[in-house]
Amino acid sequence: MADPFDPYREALVMETETIWPAEYADLPAAEKVTLEGKLHADPAACSNLVYVRTHTGFCRQITVTPADVERLGS
């Protein structure tokens, strides 16, 4: 279940993770890196965002959706 964007937890994000569904397996690695950068630069706009508690703060976990890919123009 996705979390809403949370400025408090955002301030405590120490790690990021991007989950790519199987439908994007053929996407070139360079394009994935570019899209990941754009997704994590604007987490409030992501469709599927989860904050995972860690010992040092939070890990921002974004699962890529077709809506995200379309919005980013790729």
N, CA, C and O atoms as a Tripos MOL2 file, in Angstrom:
@<TRIPOS>MOLECULE
protein
  296   295    74     0     0
PROTEIN
NO_CHARGES

@<TRIPOS>ATOM
      1 N           0.8380   -1.1720    0.0000 N.3       1 MET1
      2 CA          0.0000    0.0000    0.0000 C.3       1 MET1
      3 C           0.8910    1.2470    0.0000 C.2       1 MET1
      4 O           1.8150    1.3690    0.8040 O.2       1 MET1
      5 N           0.5960    2.1480   -0.9020 N.am      2 ALA2
      6 CA          1.4040    3.3650   -1.0390 C.3       2 ALA2
      7 C           1.1570    4.3260    0.1130 C.2       2 ALA2
      8 O           0.0690    4.3810    0.6850 O.2       2 ALA2
      9 N           2.1980    5.0800    0.4350 N.am      3 ASP3
     10 CA          2.1070    6.1220    1.4580 C.3       3 ASP3
     11 C           1.8930    7.4670    0.7690 C.2       3 ASP3
     12 O           2.2990    7.6460   -0.3800 O.2       3 ASP3
     13 N           1.2620    8.4070    1.4560 N.am      4 PRO4
     14 CA          1.2150    9.7680    0.9070 C.3       4 PRO4
     15 C           2.5830   10.4260    1.0900 C.2       4 PRO4
     16 O           3.3570   10.0320    1.9630 O.2       4 PRO4
     17 N           2.8700   11.4140    0.2740 N.am      5 PHE5
     18 CA          4.1110   12.1670    0.4360 C.3       5 PHE5
     19 C           4.1150   12.7860    1.8210 C.2       5 PHE5
     20 O           3.1130   13.3590    2.2460 O.2       5 PHE5
     21 N           5.2290   12.6780    2.5280 N.am      6 ASP6
     22 CA          5.3310   13.1660    3.9020 C.3       6 ASP6
     23 C           6.6100   13.9840    4.0610 C.2       6 ASP6
     24 O           7.7020   13.4180    4.0970 O.2       6 ASP6
     25 N           6.4870   15.3170    4.1570 N.am      7 PRO7
     26 CA          7.6780   16.1710    4.2990 C.3       7 PRO7
     27 C           8.5400   15.8230    5.5120 C.2       7 PRO7
     28 O           9.7630   15.9440    5.4570 O.2       7 PRO7
     29 N           7.9110   15.3930    6.6050 N.am      8 TYR8
     30 CA          8.6740   15.0240    7.8000 C.3       8 TYR8
     31 C           9.5760   13.8300    7.5060 C.2       8 TYR8
     32 O          10.7760   13.8690    7.7790 O.2       8 TYR8
     33 N           8.9930   12.7700    6.9490 N.am      9 ARG9
     34 CA          9.7950   11.5810    6.6420 C.3       9 ARG9
     35 C          10.8000   11.8730    5.5320 C.2       9 ARG9
     36 O          11.9010   11.3220    5.5340 O.2       9 ARG9
     37 N          10.4340   12.7340    4.5840 N.am     10 GLU10
     38 CA         11.3620   13.1130    3.5130 C.3      10 GLU10
     39 C          12.6440   13.6990    4.0870 C.2      10 GLU10
     40 O          13.7350   13.4360    3.5810 O.2      10 GLU10
     41 N          12.5080   14.4950    5.1470 N.am     11 ALA11
     42 CA         13.6890   15.1080    5.7650 C.3      11 ALA11
     43 C          14.5970   14.0570    6.4000 C.2      11 ALA11
     44 O          15.7710   14.3190    6.6590 O.2      11 ALA11
     45 N          14.0490   12.8700    6.6490 N.am     12 LEU12
     46 CA         14.8070   11.8030    7.2940 C.3      12 LEU12
     47 C          15.1970   10.6740    6.3360 C.2      12 LEU12
     48 O          15.6880    9.6350    6.7760 O.2      12 LEU12
     49 N          14.9840   10.8660    5.0410 N.am     13 VAL13
     50 CA         15.3420    9.8430    4.0570 C.3      13 VAL13
     51 C          16.8670    9.7460    3.9530 C.2      13 VAL13
     52 O          17.5510   10.7250    3.6550 O.2      13 VAL13
     53 N          17.3740    8.5480    4.2050 N.am     14 MET14
     54 CA         18.8080    8.2890    4.1390 C.3      14 MET14
     55 C          19.1620    7.3720    2.9720 C.2      14 MET14
     56 O          20.3200    7.3070    2.5580 O.2      14 MET14
     57 N          18.1610    6.6630    2.4400 N.am     15 GLU15
     58 CA         18.3780    5.7190    1.3470 C.3      15 GLU15
     59 C          17.2320    5.8500    0.3580 C.2      15 GLU15
     60 O          16.1410    6.2970    0.7110 O.2      15 GLU15
     61 N          17.4900    5.4570   -0.8860 N.am     16 THR16
     62 CA         16.4270    5.4010   -1.8770 C.3      16 THR16
     63 C          16.4930    4.0510   -2.5760 C.2      16 THR16
     64 O          17.5590    3.4490   -2.7080 O.2      16 THR16
     65 N          15.3400    3.5960   -3.0170 N.am     17 GLU17
     66 CA         15.2580    2.3410   -3.7520 C.3      17 GLU17
     67 C          14.1900    2.5000   -4.8220 C.2      17 GLU17
     68 O          13.1420    3.0990   -4.5800 O.2      17 GLU17
     69 N          14.4560    1.9680   -5.9910 N.am     18 THR18
     70 CA         13.4990    2.0030   -7.0830 C.3      18 THR18
     71 C          13.1820    0.5740   -7.4870 C.2      18 THR18
     72 O          14.0820   -0.2220   -7.7570 O.2      18 THR18
     73 N          11.9000    0.2600   -7.5260 N.am     19 ILE19
     74 CA         11.4550   -1.0740   -7.9130 C.3      19 ILE19
     75 C          10.9010   -0.9980   -9.3310 C.2      19 ILE19
     76 O           9.9810   -0.2330   -9.6190 O.2      19 ILE19
     77 N          11.4790   -1.8030  -10.1990 N.am     20 TRP20
     78 CA         11.0740   -1.8470  -11.6080 C.3      20 TRP20
     79 C          10.2530   -3.1030  -11.8540 C.2      20 TRP20
     80 O          10.7680   -4.2110  -11.7050 O.2      20 TRP20
     81 N           8.9740   -2.9530  -12.2300 N.am     21 PRO21
     82 CA          8.1690   -4.1320  -12.5710 C.3      21 PRO21
     83 C           8.7470   -4.8560  -13.7900 C.2      21 PRO21
     84 O           9.5090   -4.2730  -14.5620 O.2      21 PRO21
     85 N           8.3840   -6.1120  -13.9540 N.am     22 ALA22
     86 CA          8.9040   -6.9540  -15.0330 C.3      22 ALA22
     87 C           8.6640   -6.3550  -16.4140 C.2      22 ALA22
     88 O           9.4370   -6.6140  -17.3370 O.2      22 ALA22
     89 N           7.6140   -5.5650  -16.5720 N.am     23 GLU23
     90 CA          7.3030   -4.9870  -17.8840 C.3      23 GLU23
     91 C           8.3900   -4.0300  -18.3850 C.2      23 GLU23
     92 O           8.4190   -3.6920  -19.5690 O.2      23 GLU23
     93 N           9.2780   -3.5940  -17.4930 N.am     24 TYR24
     94 CA         10.3620   -2.6820  -17.8730 C.3      24 TYR24
     95 C          11.7160   -3.3840  -17.9390 C.2      24 TYR24
     96 O          12.7550   -2.7220  -17.9370 O.2      24 TYR24
     97 N          11.7170   -4.7000  -17.9970 N.am     25 ALA25
     98 CA         12.9660   -5.4670  -18.0200 C.3      25 ALA25
     99 C          13.8200   -5.1430  -19.2420 C.2      25 ALA25
    100 O          15.0470   -5.2140  -19.1710 O.2      25 ALA25
    101 N          13.1970   -4.7920  -20.3490 N.am     26 ASP26
    102 CA         13.9430   -4.5100  -21.5760 C.3      26 ASP26
    103 C          14.3990   -3.0570  -21.6930 C.2      26 ASP26
    104 O          15.0720   -2.6920  -22.6570 O.2      26 ASP26
    105 N          14.0410   -2.2430  -20.7330 N.am     27 LEU27
    106 CA         14.4390   -0.8340  -20.7630 C.3      27 LEU27
    107 C          15.9500   -0.7360  -20.5380 C.2      27 LEU27
    108 O          16.4710   -1.3480  -19.6060 O.2      27 LEU27
    109 N          16.6590    0.0210  -21.3760 N.am     28 PRO28
    110 CA         18.1220    0.1330  -21.2110 C.3      28 PRO28
    111 C          18.4960    0.6860  -19.8260 C.2      28 PRO28
    112 O          17.7970    1.5350  -19.2740 O.2      28 PRO28
    113 N          19.5930    0.1940  -19.2900 N.am     29 ALA29
    114 CA         20.0440    0.5960  -17.9540 C.3      29 ALA29
    115 C          20.2430    2.0990  -17.8460 C.2      29 ALA29
    116 O          19.9060    2.6900  -16.8210 O.2      29 ALA29
    117 N          20.7810    2.7260  -18.8780 N.am     30 ALA30
    118 CA         21.0140    4.1760  -18.8450 C.3      30 ALA30
    119 C          19.6940    4.9380  -18.7220 C.2      30 ALA30
    120 O          19.6160    5.9490  -18.0250 O.2      30 ALA30
    121 N          18.6640    4.4480  -19.4000 N.am     31 GLU31
    122 CA         17.3570    5.1090  -19.3240 C.3      31 GLU31
    123 C          16.7340    4.9130  -17.9380 C.2      31 GLU31
    124 O          16.0800    5.8130  -17.4130 O.2      31 GLU31
    125 N          16.9430    3.7360  -17.3550 N.am     32 LYS32
    126 CA         16.4360    3.4820  -15.9980 C.3      32 LYS32
    127 C          17.0890    4.4400  -15.0000 C.2      32 LYS32
    128 O          16.4150    4.9920  -14.1300 O.2      32 LYS32
    129 N          18.3900    4.6330  -15.1290 N.am     33 VAL33
    130 CA         19.1080    5.5410  -14.2160 C.3      33 VAL33
    131 C          18.5560    6.9560  -14.3430 C.2      33 VAL33
    132 O          18.3510    7.6360  -13.3380 O.2      33 VAL33
    133 N          18.3150    7.4010  -15.5710 N.am     34 THR34
    134 CA         17.7670    8.7440  -15.7980 C.3      34 THR34
    135 C          16.3810    8.8720  -15.1810 C.2      34 THR34
    136 O          16.0880    9.8580  -14.5060 O.2      34 THR34
    137 N          15.5310    7.8810  -15.4110 N.am     35 LEU35
    138 CA         14.1720    7.9200  -14.8630 C.3      35 LEU35
    139 C          14.1820    7.8610  -13.3370 C.2      35 LEU35
    140 O          13.3980    8.5520  -12.6860 O.2      35 LEU35
    141 N          15.0620    7.0440  -12.7640 N.am     36 GLU36
    142 CA         15.1710    6.9680  -11.3060 C.3      36 GLU36
    143 C          15.5330    8.3230  -10.7150 C.2      36 GLU36
    144 O          14.9690    8.7390   -9.7030 O.2      36 GLU36
    145 N          16.4660    9.0000  -11.3450 N.am     37 GLY37
    146 CA         16.8590   10.3290  -10.8700 C.3      37 GLY37
    147 C          15.6860   11.2930  -10.8810 C.2      37 GLY37
    148 O          15.4880   12.0490   -9.9300 O.2      37 GLY37
    149 N          14.9100   11.2670  -11.9550 N.am     38 LYS38
    150 CA         13.7490   12.1530  -12.0560 C.3      38 LYS38
    151 C          12.6730   11.7820  -11.0380 C.2      38 LYS38
    152 O          12.0520   12.6670  -10.4480 O.2      38 LYS38
    153 N          12.4470   10.4900  -10.8270 N.am     39 LEU39
    154 CA         11.4380   10.0530   -9.8580 C.3      39 LEU39
    155 C          11.8030   10.4930   -8.4450 C.2      39 LEU39
    156 O          10.9640   11.0240   -7.7180 O.2      39 LEU39
    157 N          13.0490   10.2730   -8.0610 N.am     40 HIS40
    158 CA         13.4680   10.6050   -6.6970 C.3      40 HIS40
    159 C          13.6630   12.1100   -6.4990 C.2      40 HIS40
    160 O          13.6890   12.5880   -5.3650 O.2      40 HIS40
    161 N          13.7990   12.8500   -7.5870 N.am     41 ALA41
    162 CA         13.9000   14.3080   -7.4760 C.3      41 ALA41
    163 C          12.5470   14.9410   -7.1580 C.2      41 ALA41
    164 O          12.4940   16.0490   -6.6240 O.2      41 ALA41
    165 N          11.4580   14.2500   -7.4820 N.am     42 ASP42
    166 CA         10.1110   14.7730   -7.2350 C.3      42 ASP42
    167 C           9.2190   13.6590   -6.6860 C.2      42 ASP42
    168 O           8.2660   13.2510   -7.3510 O.2      42 ASP42
    169 N           9.5130   13.1640   -5.4860 N.am     43 PRO43
    170 CA          8.7600   12.0310   -4.9490 C.3      43 PRO43
    171 C           7.2790   12.3280   -4.7130 C.2      43 PRO43
    172 O           6.4640   11.4050   -4.7110 O.2      43 PRO43
    173 N           6.9230   13.5700   -4.5170 N.am     44 ALA44
    174 CA          5.5170   13.9180   -4.2790 C.3      44 ALA44
    175 C           4.6440   13.5980   -5.4900 C.2      44 ALA44
    176 O           3.4380   13.3960   -5.3450 O.2      44 ALA44
    177 N           5.2330   13.5500   -6.6660 N.am     45 ALA45
    178 CA          4.4660   13.2950   -7.8840 C.3      45 ALA45
    179 C           4.3850   11.8070   -8.2330 C.2      45 ALA45
    180 O           3.7010   11.4390   -9.1870 O.2      45 ALA45
    181 N           5.0610   10.9620   -7.4870 N.am     46 CYS46
    182 CA          5.0850    9.5310   -7.8070 C.3      46 CYS46
    183 C           3.7830    8.8450   -7.4100 C.2      46 CYS46
    184 O           3.1570    9.1880   -6.4070 O.2      46 CYS46
    185 N           3.3980    7.8800   -8.2140 N.am     47 SER47
    186 CA          2.1420    7.1590   -7.9900 C.3      47 SER47
    187 C           2.2350    6.1450   -6.8600 C.2      47 SER47
    188 O           1.2530    5.9180   -6.1520 O.2      47 SER47
    189 N           3.4100    5.5280   -6.6790 N.am     48 ASN48
    190 CA          3.5460    4.4720   -5.6830 C.3      48 ASN48
    191 C           4.8040    4.7140   -4.8520 C.2      48 ASN48
    192 O           5.9020    4.2960   -5.2220 O.2      48 ASN48
    193 N           4.6240    5.3870   -3.7410 N.am     49 LEU49
    194 CA          5.7040    5.8000   -2.8470 C.3      49 LEU49
    195 C           5.4950    5.1440   -1.4840 C.2      49 LEU49
    196 O           4.3920    5.1650   -0.9380 O.2      49 LEU49
    197 N           6.5590    4.5650   -0.9460 N.am     50 VAL50
    198 CA          6.5020    3.9410    0.3760 C.3      50 VAL50
    199 C           7.7290    4.3820    1.1640 C.2      50 VAL50
    200 O           8.8370    4.4270    0.6300 O.2      50 VAL50
    201 N           7.5210    4.7060    2.4390 N.am     51 TYR51
    202 CA          8.6400    5.0220    3.3350 C.3      51 TYR51
    203 C           8.8780    3.7990    4.2220 C.2      51 TYR51
    204 O           7.9830    3.3530    4.9390 O.2      51 TYR51
    205 N          10.0980    3.2680    4.1600 N.am     52 VAL52
    206 CA         10.4580    2.1060    4.9510 C.3      52 VAL52
    207 C          11.3740    2.5750    6.0770 C.2      52 VAL52
    208 O          12.4030    3.2040    5.8260 O.2      52 VAL52
    209 N          11.0000    2.2680    7.3150 N.am     53 ARG53
    210 CA         11.7880    2.6800    8.4740 C.3      53 ARG53
    211 C          13.1020    1.8990    8.5070 C.2      53 ARG53
    212 O          13.1090    0.6780    8.3500 O.2      53 ARG53
    213 N          14.2100    2.6080    8.7100 N.am     54 THR54
    214 CA         15.5200    1.9820    8.8650 C.3      54 THR54
    215 C          16.0980    2.4350   10.2020 C.2      54 THR54
    216 O          15.4950    3.2520   10.8980 O.2      54 THR54
    217 N          17.2550    1.9100   10.5550 N.am     55 HIS55
    218 CA         17.8930    2.3010   11.8150 C.3      55 HIS55
    219 C          18.3250    3.7580   11.8140 C.2      55 HIS55
    220 O          18.3800    4.3970   12.8650 O.2      55 HIS55
    221 N          18.6300    4.2780   10.6400 N.am     56 THR56
    222 CA         19.1550    5.6410   10.5640 C.3      56 THR56
    223 C          18.1370    6.6710   10.0950 C.2      56 THR56
    224 O          18.4460    7.8620   10.0680 O.2      56 THR56
    225 N          16.9480    6.2510    9.7300 N.am     57 GLY57
    226 CA         15.9340    7.1780    9.2270 C.3      57 GLY57
    227 C          14.9100    6.4300    8.4050 C.2      57 GLY57
    228 O          14.2430    5.5230    8.9040 O.2      57 GLY57
    229 N          14.7820    6.8110    7.1310 N.am     58 PHE58
    230 CA         13.8320    6.1520    6.2410 C.3      58 PHE58
    231 C          14.4840    5.8610    4.8980 C.2      58 PHE58
    232 O          15.4240    6.5350    4.4780 O.2      58 PHE58
    233 N          13.9550    4.8370    4.2420 N.am     59 CYS59
    234 CA         14.3040    4.5360    2.8590 C.3      59 CYS59
    235 C          13.0820    4.9000    2.0240 C.2      59 CYS59
    236 O          11.9810    4.4130    2.2790 O.2      59 CYS59
    237 N          13.2800    5.7540    1.0310 N.am     60 ARG60
    238 CA         12.1820    6.1060    0.1230 C.3      60 ARG60
    239 C          12.1630    5.0530   -0.9800 C.2      60 ARG60
    240 O          13.1240    4.9170   -1.7370 O.2      60 ARG60
    241 N          11.0660    4.3150   -1.0630 N.am     61 GLN61
    242 CA         10.9360    3.2440   -2.0350 C.3      61 GLN61
    243 C           9.8660    3.6360   -3.0500 C.2      61 GLN61
    244 O           8.7080    3.8570   -2.6960 O.2      61 GLN61
    245 N          10.2690    3.7170   -4.3060 N.am     62 ILE62
    246 CA          9.3440    4.0830   -5.3680 C.3      62 ILE62
    247 C           9.2140    2.9010   -6.3150 C.2      62 ILE62
    248 O          10.2100    2.3950   -6.8330 O.2      62 ILE62
    249 N           7.9820    2.4660   -6.5350 N.am     63 THR63
    250 CA          7.7080    1.4390   -7.5350 C.3      63 THR63
    251 C           7.2590    2.1540   -8.7960 C.2      63 THR63
    252 O           6.2840    2.9050   -8.7770 O.2      63 THR63
    253 N           7.9590    1.9250   -9.8770 N.am     64 VAL64
    254 CA          7.6860    2.6030  -11.1420 C.3      64 VAL64
    255 C           6.3590    2.1090  -11.7120 C.2      64 VAL64
    256 O           6.0960    0.9080  -11.7600 O.2      64 VAL64
    257 N           5.5310    3.0570  -12.1410 N.am     65 THR65
    258 CA          4.2400    2.7340  -12.7510 C.3      65 THR65
    259 C           4.2050    3.2940  -14.1700 C.2      65 THR65
    260 O           4.9800    4.1900  -14.5020 O.2      65 THR65
    261 N           3.3150    2.7730  -15.0040 N.am     66 PRO66
    262 CA          3.1770    3.3360  -16.3480 C.3      66 PRO66
    263 C           2.8650    4.8300  -16.3250 C.2      66 PRO66
    264 O           3.3140    5.5740  -17.1980 O.2      66 PRO66
    265 N           2.0990    5.2670  -15.3330 N.am     67 ALA67
    266 CA          1.7710    6.6980  -15.2270 C.3      67 ALA67
    267 C           3.0240    7.5310  -14.9880 C.2      67 ALA67
    268 O           3.1590    8.6230  -15.5410 O.2      67 ALA67
    269 N           3.9390    7.0240  -14.1710 N.am     68 ASP68
    270 CA          5.1930    7.7270  -13.9130 C.3      68 ASP68
    271 C           6.0310    7.8290  -15.1830 C.2      68 ASP68
    272 O           6.5670    8.8930  -15.4940 O.2      68 ASP68
    273 N           6.1420    6.7250  -15.9110 N.am     69 VAL69
    274 CA          6.9470    6.7090  -17.1280 C.3      69 VAL69
    275 C           6.3440    7.6570  -18.1630 C.2      69 VAL69
    276 O           7.0730    8.3840  -18.8380 O.2      69 VAL69
    277 N           5.0270    7.6520  -18.2880 N.am     70 GLU70
    278 CA          4.3640    8.5450  -19.2410 C.3      70 GLU70
    279 C           4.5590   10.0130  -18.8480 C.2      70 GLU70
    280 O           4.8160   10.8640  -19.6990 O.2      70 GLU70
    281 N           4.4350   10.2910  -17.5670 N.am     71 ARG71
    282 CA          4.5850   11.6740  -17.0760 C.3      71 ARG71
    283 C           5.9940   12.2080  -17.3240 C.2      71 ARG71
    284 O           6.1750   13.3960  -17.5920 O.2      71 ARG71
    285 N           6.9810   11.3310  -17.2330 N.am     72 LEU72
    286 CA          8.3670   11.7490  -17.4070 C.3      72 LEU72
    287 C           8.7960   11.7830  -18.8770 C.2      72 LEU72
    288 O           9.9310   12.1370  -19.1970 O.2      72 LEU72
    289 N           7.8720   11.4110  -19.7570 N.am     73 GLY73
    290 CA          8.1290   11.5550  -21.1820 C.3      73 GLY73
    291 C           9.0200   10.4920  -21.7850 C.2      73 GLY73
    292 O           9.6550   10.7370  -22.8110 O.2      73 GLY73
    293 N           9.0870    9.3230  -21.1820 N.am     74 SER74
    294 CA          9.9210    8.2520  -21.7610 C.3      74 SER74
    295 C           9.0630    7.1170  -22.2370 C.2      74 SER74
    296 O           9.5800    6.1260  -22.7530 O.2      74 SER74
@<TRIPOS>BOND
     1     1     2 1
     2     2     3 1
     3     3     4 2
     4     3     5 am
     5     5     6 1
     6     6     7 1
     7     7     8 2
     8     7     9 am
     9     9    10 1
    10    10    11 1
    11    11    12 2
    12    11    13 am
    13    13    14 1
    14    14    15 1
    15    15    16 2
    16    15    17 am
    17    17    18 1
    18    18    19 1
    19    19    20 2
    20    19    21 am
    21    21    22 1
    22    22    23 1
    23    23    24 2
    24    23    25 am
    25    25    26 1
    26    26    27 1
    27    27    28 2
    28    27    29 am
    29    29    30 1
    30    30    31 1
    31    31    32 2
    32    31    33 am
    33    33    34 1
    34    34    35 1
    35    35    36 2
    36    35    37 am
    37    37    38 1
    38    38    39 1
    39    39    40 2
    40    39    41 am
    41    41    42 1
    42    42    43 1
    43    43    44 2
    44    43    45 am
    45    45    46 1
    46    46    47 1
    47    47    48 2
    48    47    49 am
    49    49    50 1
    50    50    51 1
    51    51    52 2
    52    51    53 am
    53    53    54 1
    54    54    55 1
    55    55    56 2
    56    55    57 am
    57    57    58 1
    58    58    59 1
    59    59    60 2
    60    59    61 am
    61    61    62 1
    62    62    63 1
    63    63    64 2
    64    63    65 am
    65    65    66 1
    66    66    67 1
    67    67    68 2
    68    67    69 am
    69    69    70 1
    70    70    71 1
    71    71    72 2
    72    71    73 am
    73    73    74 1
    74    74    75 1
    75    75    76 2
    76    75    77 am
    77    77    78 1
    78    78    79 1
    79    79    80 2
    80    79    81 am
    81    81    82 1
    82    82    83 1
    83    83    84 2
    84    83    85 am
    85    85    86 1
    86    86    87 1
    87    87    88 2
    88    87    89 am
    89    89    90 1
    90    90    91 1
    91    91    92 2
    92    91    93 am
    93    93    94 1
    94    94    95 1
    95    95    96 2
    96    95    97 am
    97    97    98 1
    98    98    99 1
    99    99   100 2
   100    99   101 am
   101   101   102 1
   102   102   103 1
   103   103   104 2
   104   103   105 am
   105   105   106 1
   106   106   107 1
   107   107   108 2
   108   107   109 am
   109   109   110 1
   110   110   111 1
   111   111   112 2
   112   111   113 am
   113   113   114 1
   114   114   115 1
   115   115   116 2
   116   115   117 am
   117   117   118 1
   118   118   119 1
   119   119   120 2
   120   119   121 am
   121   121   122 1
   122   122   123 1
   123   123   124 2
   124   123   125 am
   125   125   126 1
   126   126   127 1
   127   127   128 2
   128   127   129 am
   129   129   130 1
   130   130   131 1
   131   131   132 2
   132   131   133 am
   133   133   134 1
   134   134   135 1
   135   135   136 2
   136   135   137 am
   137   137   138 1
   138   138   139 1
   139   139   140 2
   140   139   141 am
   141   141   142 1
   142   142   143 1
   143   143   144 2
   144   143   145 am
   145   145   146 1
   146   146   147 1
   147   147   148 2
   148   147   149 am
   149   149   150 1
   150   150   151 1
   151   151   152 2
   152   151   153 am
   153   153   154 1
   154   154   155 1
   155   155   156 2
   156   155   157 am
   157   157   158 1
   158   158   159 1
   159   159   160 2
   160   159   161 am
   161   161   162 1
   162   162   163 1
   163   163   164 2
   164   163   165 am
   165   165   166 1
   166   166   167 1
   167   167   168 2
   168   167   169 am
   169   169   170 1
   170   170   171 1
   171   171   172 2
   172   171   173 am
   173   173   174 1
   174   174   175 1
   175   175   176 2
   176   175   177 am
   177   177   178 1
   178   178   179 1
   179   179   180 2
   180   179   181 am
   181   181   182 1
   182   182   183 1
   183   183   184 2
   184   183   185 am
   185   185   186 1
   186   186   187 1
   187   187   188 2
   188   187   189 am
   189   189   190 1
   190   190   191 1
   191   191   192 2
   192   191   193 am
   193   193   194 1
   194   194   195 1
   195   195   196 2
   196   195   197 am
   197   197   198 1
   198   198   199 1
   199   199   200 2
   200   199   201 am
   201   201   202 1
   202   202   203 1
   203   203   204 2
   204   203   205 am
   205   205   206 1
   206   206   207 1
   207   207   208 2
   208   207   209 am
   209   209   210 1
   210   210   211 1
   211   211   212 2
   212   211   213 am
   213   213   214 1
   214   214   215 1
   215   215   216 2
   216   215   217 am
   217   217   218 1
   218   218   219 1
   219   219   220 2
   220   219   221 am
   221   221   222 1
   222   222   223 1
   223   223   224 2
   224   223   225 am
   225   225   226 1
   226   226   227 1
   227   227   228 2
   228   227   229 am
   229   229   230 1
   230   230   231 1
   231   231   232 2
   232   231   233 am
   233   233   234 1
   234   234   235 1
   235   235   236 2
   236   235   237 am
   237   237   238 1
   238   238   239 1
   239   239   240 2
   240   239   241 am
   241   241   242 1
   242   242   243 1
   243   243   244 2
   244   243   245 am
   245   245   246 1
   246   246   247 1
   247   247   248 2
   248   247   249 am
   249   249   250 1
   250   250   251 1
   251   251   252 2
   252   251   253 am
   253   253   254 1
   254   254   255 1
   255   255   256 2
   256   255   257 am
   257   257   258 1
   258   258   259 1
   259   259   260 2
   260   259   261 am
   261   261   262 1
   262   262   263 1
   263   263   264 2
   264   263   265 am
   265   265   266 1
   266   266   267 1
   267   267   268 2
   268   267   269 am
   269   269   270 1
   270   270   271 1
   271   271   272 2
   272   271   273 am
   273   273   274 1
   274   274   275 1
   275   275   276 2
   276   275   277 am
   277   277   278 1
   278   278   279 1
   279   279   280 2
   280   279   281 am
   281   281   282 1
   282   282   283 1
   283   283   284 2
   284   283   285 am
   285   285   286 1
   286   286   287 1
   287   287   288 2
   288   287   289 am
   289   289   290 1
   290   290   291 1
   291   291   292 2
   292   291   293 am
   293   293   294 1
   294   294   295 1
   295   295   296 2
@<TRIPOS>SUBSTRUCTURE
     1 MET1         2 RESIDUE 1 A MET
     2 ALA2         6 RESIDUE 1 A ALA
     3 ASP3        10 RESIDUE 1 A ASP
     4 PRO4        14 RESIDUE 1 A PRO
     5 PHE5        18 RESIDUE 1 A PHE
     6 ASP6        22 RESIDUE 1 A ASP
     7 PRO7        26 RESIDUE 1 A PRO
     8 TYR8        30 RESIDUE 1 A TYR
     9 ARG9        34 RESIDUE 1 A ARG
    10 GLU10       38 RESIDUE 1 A GLU
    11 ALA11       42 RESIDUE 1 A ALA
    12 LEU12       46 RESIDUE 1 A LEU
    13 VAL13       50 RESIDUE 1 A VAL
    14 MET14       54 RESIDUE 1 A MET
    15 GLU15       58 RESIDUE 1 A GLU
    16 THR16       62 RESIDUE 1 A THR
    17 GLU17       66 RESIDUE 1 A GLU
    18 THR18       70 RESIDUE 1 A THR
    19 ILE19       74 RESIDUE 1 A ILE
    20 TRP20       78 RESIDUE 1 A TRP
    21 PRO21       82 RESIDUE 1 A PRO
    22 ALA22       86 RESIDUE 1 A ALA
    23 GLU23       90 RESIDUE 1 A GLU
    24 TYR24       94 RESIDUE 1 A TYR
    25 ALA25       98 RESIDUE 1 A ALA
    26 ASP26      102 RESIDUE 1 A ASP
    27 LEU27      106 RESIDUE 1 A LEU
    28 PRO28      110 RESIDUE 1 A PRO
    29 ALA29      114 RESIDUE 1 A ALA
    30 ALA30      118 RESIDUE 1 A ALA
    31 GLU31      122 RESIDUE 1 A GLU
    32 LYS32      126 RESIDUE 1 A LYS
    33 VAL33      130 RESIDUE 1 A VAL
    34 THR34      134 RESIDUE 1 A THR
    35 LEU35      138 RESIDUE 1 A LEU
    36 GLU36      142 RESIDUE 1 A GLU
    37 GLY37      146 RESIDUE 1 A GLY
    38 LYS38      150 RESIDUE 1 A LYS
    39 LEU39      154 RESIDUE 1 A LEU
    40 HIS40      158 RESIDUE 1 A HIS
    41 ALA41      162 RESIDUE 1 A ALA
    42 ASP42      166 RESIDUE 1 A ASP
    43 PRO43      170 RESIDUE 1 A PRO
    44 ALA44      174 RESIDUE 1 A ALA
    45 ALA45      178 RESIDUE 1 A ALA
    46 CYS46      182 RESIDUE 1 A CYS
    47 SER47      186 RESIDUE 1 A SER
    48 ASN48      190 RESIDUE 1 A ASN
    49 LEU49      194 RESIDUE 1 A LEU
    50 VAL50      198 RESIDUE 1 A VAL
    51 TYR51      202 RESIDUE 1 A TYR
    52 VAL52      206 RESIDUE 1 A VAL
    53 ARG53      210 RESIDUE 1 A ARG
    54 THR54      214 RESIDUE 1 A THR
    55 HIS55      218 RESIDUE 1 A HIS
    56 THR56      222 RESIDUE 1 A THR
    57 GLY57      226 RESIDUE 1 A GLY
    58 PHE58      230 RESIDUE 1 A PHE
    59 CYS59      234 RESIDUE 1 A CYS
    60 ARG60      238 RESIDUE 1 A ARG
    61 GLN61      242 RESIDUE 1 A GLN
    62 ILE62      246 RESIDUE 1 A ILE
    63 THR63      250 RESIDUE 1 A THR
    64 VAL64      254 RESIDUE 1 A VAL
    65 THR65      258 RESIDUE 1 A THR
    66 PRO66      262 RESIDUE 1 A PRO
    67 ALA67      266 RESIDUE 1 A ALA
    68 ASP68      270 RESIDUE 1 A ASP
    69 VAL69      274 RESIDUE 1 A VAL
    70 GLU70      278 RESIDUE 1 A GLU
    71 ARG71      282 RESIDUE 1 A ARG
    72 LEU72      286 RESIDUE 1 A LEU
    73 GLY73      290 RESIDUE 1 A GLY
    74 SER74      294 RESIDUE 1 A SER
